[in-house]
């Protein structure tokens, strides 16, 4: 009976303890393993992403080498940091099975291990450390390295004139001060050699104290500062001479860009058609491959531009217009047989028109922004840009440029990649439209596959023209790399 009485409380205690702890260990979820951004995530981005989303190229307005650009997102404004596995754009892209959506574009997918690391990073909050913190940690790690000290020593020797003689004098003085201290110690010990005719010249050093040491060190420090200043001035003069020589030298042109071809601000090449106030233009495919329809020479979009009045009617030569009533209407319609990926909502919502020249860096908005309006989802869009004037009948000339961008508008800032330029030159006589007035559209988008300045590439006439470009009327490739599907 005694044994039973002892066993029953013991079992009760074990039951209470196990009842508390067993569910805790059985049902507790394991903590998400931490991921080192710098050591695990950043190398993946540098190897597989920076080629198209780095300093030299920002496809879709996305740059993955700087935190500020990552926070700013791309043209589609999909989140790149934070979020969940369902909303984080980086994870969705690398983990997608759709080759038209998956990244890196046109390359093999990331390994399961790399995708797993990015998944863990997103599950842990997808934090992106400050660039300054990463750089400071890197600098601290290299501060005490042998290479760092050699680099610092080399800079002092090369950039401070007279540094080697100064260093030699400093070493000699330090040895001399050490000898003086040894001499004073010998005097206090009454060494025989410290007194006598031969030691007369050493007697003045008996009164040498610590303030003399400080004075000598300060003097040497002043000399060093003067040498550093002289070195900086010499380097400044050398840099100024180098800048003058570079400005005078003929620098070979680099790879063509929109600004190098069309100027800054860019002005498109006028199509070779007679003056007109409205007209249709055709955008062609810029990819060439035998697997594509007609080898890739086919239409991707039809554009129409027109000068309209306050009622939306097209203005014709001789029409008399009301003051401040003119506007430019821009229409874009998708061509038959083109891929859906080129006309998705995330792309069309980032299209806008403005007179202001923009780049891929955010700039303060100084001109009104006209976003495109969907006329037929996935097929047709329209934007209307009001013109400034005419304010009265004495205005005789109205001229300007309107740019069409794909980019981002954010509060009072905007950025984008320019695609087209709409040029208008209007001549009025008492508010009547003169026959020498015109409105036209020119191409401003650039890709290395286009013919400029080398032959053998896609001619501009097959890329953008006022004459019709053939449409797709048969089977076409679905390979996103061949189709040149842009990244978001």
C-alpha positions, 0 to 999 in steps of 0.5 A: 500500500505504501508503494502504491501511495508513493507511485500515484503522486509520482505519476501525477507529477510526471503527468503534469510535467509531461502535459506541460512540456510535451505539447510545447516541444511537439507543436512548437514551430522551429524558428526560421533560420537567420540568413546573412544578407551580405554573405548569402543573399548579396552574392546571389544578386551580384552573380545573377542580377547585377548584369541587368539590374546594376550600375550599368543597366536598369531593366524595368527601372530596377537596380539591385546594388543600392538600398535606396534604389531597391526601396524605390522599386521599379516601374511596376512598383512591386515591392522588392524588400519586405512583404511575404512569399506571395508579394515579394517580387524578388522571390516571385521572380526567381521561384516562378515556373513561367519562363516569360516571368522568371528571372534571371531572364534568358538564363538558367534558373537559380539552384534550389539552394539559392531559391531556398536562401532567398525564401528564408530571407523573405520569411525573415522579413527581407531586410536590406541593410544600410549601404553605409553599414555594410561598407563600414563593416567591410572597412573595419575588417580590412583596416588591420590587414597587411594590404591596407597598411601597405596601401596607406604607406604607399599613398604617403610616400607617393602623395607627400613630397619629402616624406621619406627625408622627414621620416629619416630625420624623425628617426634620427631625432628619436634615437638622439633623444634616447641617447640623451636620456641614457646620458642623463641617467649616466650622469645621475649614476656618476659614470666616469666618462660623463665628467672631464675635458672630453665630456664638455660638449655633452654638459648642455644636454644635462638640462634637457627635459620633457618640454624640449621633447614636446617642442621638437615633436610639435615642430616635426608635426608642423613640418609634416603638415606643411609637406602634406599641404604642399602635396595636396596642392601639387596633386590639385595642379596635376589634376587640373592639368589632366582635366585640361588635357582630357578636354582637349583630347579627342575621345573615341566614342563609346557605345551609342545611347539615347542621349549620344544619338538624339542629344540632351534633351533628345530630339527624334529624327523626323519621319520622311513624310509631308507636313500634317497635323495628324497621322499614323505610325508603326512600331516594329519588333527589334528582335531578329531570329529565323524562329520568329515570324518573318524573321522578326520583321513584324509590327508590335504596335500602331501609334496615332497622334493628332492635334485636337480642339477643346471638343476633341475634334481633329484640327485641320489646316485653315481651321480657326481655333479658340484661345487656349483650346489646343491639345495633342492626343496620343493613341497606342494600339497593340498589333495582332499576334504580339505577346501578352507580356508586352502589354500587361497592366504593370507595363501600361500603368507606368506609361505617361507623357510630359514635356519634361526631359527625364532620366532613370533617376528621380527628378522633381516634376516641373511639367504636368504629367499625362498618364495613359487611359485604357480604351480597351484593356490589353489592346488600346490606350490614349493620353491627351496633353493640353498645349500652352496657348494660343492665348490670343490672336496675336500668337503666331508660332507654337512649338515644343516637344512632348515625351512618352515615357515608361517609368514611375510617378511618385508624389512630386518626383518622376523618372522613366525611359523615353520611348517616343517624342512628339514634335509640334510646330504650329503657325497661326494667323489670327488663330487660323492654322497655317499650312506649314504647321505640323505634328509628328512622332519620332522614335527615341528608344534605343537598343544595341540591336538597332542600326546605328551606326553599323550596318547589318543590324535592324534598320530604323525603317523596320523599327519605327516608320510612318509606312505600314510594317507587316503584322503577324499572320502566322505562328510565332515563337513564344520564347521570351528571350527571342521576343525580348520581353522586358523585365519589370 
